[in-house]
Amino acid sequence: MRTARRYLAREIYRSSAVVLVALVGLFTFFALIEELDSVSAQFTLLNLFYMQVLALPTRLYDLLPIGLLIGAILALAGLAQRNELVILRVSGVSGLKLLAMLWVATAPLVAGAFLLSEYITPAAELKTSEVTLNLLGRAGGGRLNSGYWFKETDGSGNTRMINIASLNTGGKVSDITLYEFRPGQELSGFSQARRGTFGNGLLTLEDITQTTIDAGSVSALADARSPTAPITRVEQVASRELPTSLTAERLLARVLTPERMSMSNLLDYIDYLHANHLQADRQIVAFWRKAAYPFTLFVMITIAAPISFMQTRRGGVGGKVFAGILLGVGFFMLNQLALNLGMLSQWAPWVTALMPNLGALGLAFLALLLMENRHQMQHFNRTRWPWSRSAP
């Protein structure tokens, strides 16, 4: 059995590698064509190639489940066409045992997918964001037209809203607007700074125009009489340090989509959102989806099994590959639909993340059981309903 398992694994790895190289190359080519318009004197063609190389781990992360599905169907359909699966079956290997062998063969891919999901892809995404900030002066993610917004709340009820127009590498920012509120959402100060740096638990602002609002400004404005003293004070400050829970990693986490972050960074960012009374539903769902990502590979190999075990006379390899592509695309669409429905309907995060995987796994397992016991079912039908026999 060990020899058969190694042979199956080798065939699946080889076919999946060929499919993944083709898919990643195709998507990279399309991305190059799409981004050619952004080439300029500052953003050269060499920079574009460098950006596409950095995007390769992310594309591999996205395409790995579908690549494994198509590659497994190709490998197993080829074995079935050469009657090698028949030899395994007549030697006493049942369909469920064969599926268990496929799961064991997929285990190294699951370990590799975990490393890709937790270390390689997040590092590549962070590097891509830094390069984009340096070369183009912008980044995607959660940026609004007014810039990036952050909220912080301390234990005494004071609130701080930070608006950052531009993020730079190393925790450096520029064009910062700071709104400070007392308990009860009463504005206590307004500051604008040209530059700033996040590090060591401090936000260091430089070249600041600071407006301080008196604590009795609300009552003074409510009174019909003119105040005897100014209720605001504007001054120029060279630098100012503020304690903050924001770090360079959390700033970049704001730029990245939650699905591209590692689970440890997601947990850290979720803690920050909860501590500041911000909504974290999207991040929690992304955490569960990241946790379920390696399990998706077992689902893909289970879907490939019943398609590949069908006899060749019922359809050639091309038909099976086409069916695998349809199933892979359908699974991807179902996964996205479940994400959107779960967010709109406020389902539990684990339901939103695991429901497509569990549903696809259950259907594939049922199809495999039906194929495994189809002869017994046909015999049962003939004995129970004799009139259902076909006439000679």
RANORLIN-V109676 format. One record per backbone hydrogen bond with DSSP energy under -1.0 kcal/mol. CO is the residue of the C=O (numbers start at 0). NH is the residue of the N-H. Records with the same first field share a line. If there is no record, write none. Layout:
CO: NH + NH
This chain:
0: 4
1: 5
2: 6
3: 7
4: 8
5: 9
6: 10
7: 11
8: 12
9: 13
10: 14
11: 15
12: 16
13: 17
14: 18
15: 19
16: 20
17: 21
18: 22
19: 23
20: 24
21: 25
22: 26
23: 27
24: 28
25: 29
26: 30
27: 31
28: 32
29: 33
30: 34
34: 37
35: 38
42: 39
43: 47
44: 48
45: 49
46: 50
47: 51
48: 52
49: 53
50: 54
52: 55
54: 58
55: 59
56: 60
57: 61
58: 62
59: 63
62: 66
63: 67
64: 68
65: 69
66: 70
67: 71
68: 72
69: 73
70: 74
71: 75
72: 76
73: 77
74: 78
75: 79
76: 80
77: 81
78: 83
79: 82
82: 86
83: 87
84: 88
85: 89
86: 90
87: 92
88: 91
93: 97
94: 98
95: 99
96: 100
97: 101
98: 102
99: 103
100: 104
101: 105
102: 106
105: 109
106: 110
107: 111
108: 112
109: 113
110: 114
111: 115
112: 116
113: 117
114: 118 + 119
115: 120
118: 122
119: 123
120: 124
121: 125
122: 126
123: 127
124: 128
125: 129
126: 130
127: 131
128: 132
129: 133
130: 134
131: 135
143: 146
146: 143
147: 163
149: 161
151: 159
153: 156
157: 153
158: 180
159: 151
160: 178
161: 149
162: 176
163: 147
165: 173
168: 171
170: 197
171: 167
172: 195
173: 165
174: 164
175: 192
176: 162
177: 190
178: 160
179: 187 + 188
180: 158
181: 184
185: 181
187: 212
188: 179
189: 210
190: 177
191: 208
192: 175
193: 174
194: 205
195: 172
196: 203
198: 201
200: 243
201: 198
202: 241
203: 196
204: 239
205: 193 + 194
206: 193
207: 236
208: 191
209: 234
210: 189
211: 232
213: 216
215: 219
216: 220
217: 221
218: 222
230: 213
232: 211
234: 209
236: 207
237: 206
239: 204
241: 202
246: 250
247: 251
248: 252
249: 253
251: 255
253: 141
256: 259
257: 260
261: 265
262: 266
263: 267
264: 268
265: 269
266: 270
267: 271
268: 272
269: 273
270: 274
271: 275
272: 277
273: 276
279: 283
280: 284
281: 285
282: 286
283: 287
284: 288
285: 289
286: 290
287: 291
291: 295
293: 296
294: 298
295: 299
296: 300
297: 301
298: 302
299: 303
300: 304
303: 307
304: 308
310: 313
311: 314
315: 319
316: 320
317: 321
318: 322
319: 323
320: 324
321: 325
322: 326
323: 327
324: 328
325: 329
326: 330
327: 331
328: 332
329: 333
330: 334
331: 335
332: 336
333: 337
334: 338
335: 339
336: 340
337: 341
338: 342
339: 343
340: 344
341: 346
347: 351
348: 352
349: 353
350: 354
353: 357
354: 358
355: 359
356: 360
357: 361
358: 362
359: 363
360: 364
361: 365
362: 366
363: 367
364: 368
365: 369
366: 370
367: 371
368: 372
372: 376
373: 377
374: 378
375: 379
376: 380
377: 381
378: 382
379: 383
380: 384
384: 387
385: 388
